[in-house]
Amino acid sequence: MKPEISIITVGVDDLDRAFAFYRALFDLDDERIGAGEDHVAFFFDDKFSFVLFPRAEIARTAGRPQAIAGTPGFVLSHRADSAEAVDAILAKVLAAGGAIVTPGTPSEWGYSAYFEDSEGNVWELMAPPPAN
């Protein structure tokens, strides 16, 4: 896997406050901002976005029971070309001594999985949804 950091997800305690801060800082047009109940995404271009996500949700999606000291305040995300590529990387993770936190799972966003490196650092693997 050649890391390609395409998304930086930052954990926040107050989504509305963080959104206001980054909206002012980044000065992006509304068309380049996506928001849902639990996140806000700033799309800089086709290859990079910056996402705000509640810290408790990062803990949950990373397989932690709650956001406690040591819960990552960010997620490293690698965009793979396909679901098959995500699964192939997971196989390499296991062979290299890492652990799968969440196996590959289809969602509205495509296909994603989470793994831990040998030191407990959490990565997300994601592939876009297949074209219709």
Backbone torsions as a table, in degrees:
resi	resn	phi	psi	omega
1	MET	NA	124.5	171.4
2	LYS	-95.5	110.6	-176.6
3	PRO	-57.5	131.4	173.6
4	GLU	-129.7	98.1	-178.6
5	ILE	-76.9	107.2	-176.1
6	SER	-108.9	-17.5	179.5
7	ILE	-138.4	132.9	169.2
8	ILE	-111.7	120.7	178.1
9	THR	-108.3	121.7	-177.6
10	VAL	-109.0	130.2	177.4
11	GLY	-77.4	135.8	-179.1
12	VAL	-132.0	155.3	176.7
13	ASP	-93.5	-27.7	-179.9
14	ASP	-131.5	98.1	-174.6
15	LEU	-60.3	-42.6	-179.2
16	ASP	-62.7	-44.5	-179.8
17	ARG	-64.2	-45.1	-179.5
18	ALA	-64.7	-40.0	178.3
19	PHE	-59.9	-46.9	179.7
20	ALA	-59.9	-41.7	-179.8
21	PHE	-63.3	-53.4	-175.7
22	TYR	-71.1	-30.5	176.5
23	ARG	-61.9	-44.0	178.2
24	ALA	-68.1	-38.9	-177.6
25	LEU	-69.0	-45.9	-174.0
26	PHE	-82.3	-26.1	177.6
27	ASP	51.5	52.7	178.8
28	LEU	-99.2	151.3	174.1
29	ASP	-64.3	151.7	-179.7
30	ASP	-55.6	-33.1	-179.4
31	GLU	-64.3	-18.1	-177.8
32	ARG	-104.0	17.4	177.6
33	ILE	-126.8	129.8	176.4
34	GLY	-120.0	135.9	-178.8
35	ALA	-134.1	146.3	174.2
36	GLY	-133.7	-174.4	179.6
37	GLU	-60.9	-33.9	-172.0
38	ASP	-117.7	12.4	-178.2
39	HIS	-162.7	164.0	169.2
40	VAL	-136.4	133.2	179.6
41	ALA	-121.0	133.2	175.4
42	PHE	-107.6	117.3	-177.0
43	PHE	-99.6	107.1	-178.4
44	PHE	-81.0	-38.8	175.5
45	ASP	-163.5	-170.4	-177.3
46	ASP	-68.7	-15.9	-174.7
47	LYS	-112.7	-4.5	-178.5
48	PHE	-147.0	132.8	172.9
49	SER	-140.9	157.4	-177.7
50	PHE	-122.5	122.6	-172.8
51	VAL	-120.4	137.7	172.6
52	LEU	-102.7	131.4	-174.6
53	PHE	-144.4	136.1	-179.7
54	PRO	-56.0	135.6	-177.8
55	ARG	-55.0	-39.3	179.5
56	ALA	-64.0	-34.7	178.1
57	GLU	-72.1	-35.0	174.5
58	ILE	-61.0	-44.7	178.5
59	ALA	-58.1	-47.1	-178.0
60	ARG	-61.9	-49.4	-177.1
61	THR	-70.2	-22.3	177.7
62	ALA	-90.4	8.3	175.5
63	GLY	81.5	18.2	178.8
64	ARG	-100.7	142.7	-177.5
65	PRO	-67.5	-28.3	178.7
66	GLN	-161.8	165.0	178.8
67	ALA	-81.6	99.2	178.2
68	ILE	-118.4	174.5	177.2
69	ALA	-50.6	133.2	-178.9
70	GLY	96.9	-15.2	175.1
71	THR	-66.5	131.3	-177.1
72	PRO	-60.5	142.6	175.2
73	GLY	-94.3	8.0	179.6
74	PHE	-155.1	164.7	176.1
75	VAL	-130.3	130.8	171.6
76	LEU	-85.2	126.4	-177.9
77	SER	-119.3	133.5	176.6
78	HIS	-115.4	125.1	179.5
79	ARG	-89.8	118.2	177.0
80	ALA	-96.8	165.9	-177.1
81	ASP	-76.7	-26.2	-174.4
82	SER	-158.1	169.0	175.4
83	ALA	-61.1	-38.1	179.0
84	GLU	-62.8	-37.5	177.9
85	ALA	-67.4	-38.1	176.3
86	VAL	-59.3	-48.9	-178.7
87	ASP	-63.7	-36.3	178.2
88	ALA	-65.6	-39.3	177.6
89	ILE	-66.2	-40.0	177.4
90	LEU	-59.2	-38.8	177.8
91	ALA	-62.8	-39.9	177.3
92	LYS	-66.3	-38.2	178.2
93	VAL	-57.9	-48.5	-179.9
94	LEU	-62.7	-43.4	-179.4
95	ALA	-64.2	-29.6	-178.0
96	ALA	-87.4	-3.2	178.2
97	GLY	101.8	8.4	176.2
98	GLY	-87.0	-174.8	-179.1
99	ALA	-135.3	144.4	175.8
100	ILE	-86.8	124.3	177.7
101	VAL	-87.9	-49.5	178.4
102	THR	-132.5	120.5	179.3
103	PRO	-67.0	166.9	178.5
104	GLY	-53.9	128.1	-175.2
105	THR	-139.0	129.1	175.4
106	PRO	-72.3	146.7	176.4
107	SER	-151.1	-177.6	177.9
108	GLU	-63.7	-21.6	-177.6
109	TRP	-88.6	-10.7	-177.1
110	GLY	132.8	-119.5	-177.3
111	TYR	-141.4	127.2	-177.1
112	SER	-142.7	160.9	177.7
113	ALA	-150.3	159.5	175.1
114	TYR	-123.8	142.0	174.4
115	PHE	-138.3	160.8	174.6
116	GLU	-108.9	139.0	171.5
117	ASP	-77.2	-175.0	-176.5
118	SER	-66.7	-12.8	-179.1
119	GLU	-106.5	3.8	179.4
120	GLY	89.6	5.1	176.5
121	ASN	-75.1	136.1	-173.4
122	VAL	-96.4	134.1	173.7
123	TRP	-120.9	148.9	170.0
124	GLU	-108.7	137.1	170.1
125	LEU	-109.5	137.5	-179.9
126	MET	-145.8	147.1	174.9
127	ALA	-129.6	143.7	179.2
128	PRO	-66.8	159.3	177.3
129	PRO	-63.9	150.0	178.2
130	PRO	-61.1	145.9	178.2
131	ALA	-69.0	142.1	179.7
132	ASN	-83.6	NA	NA
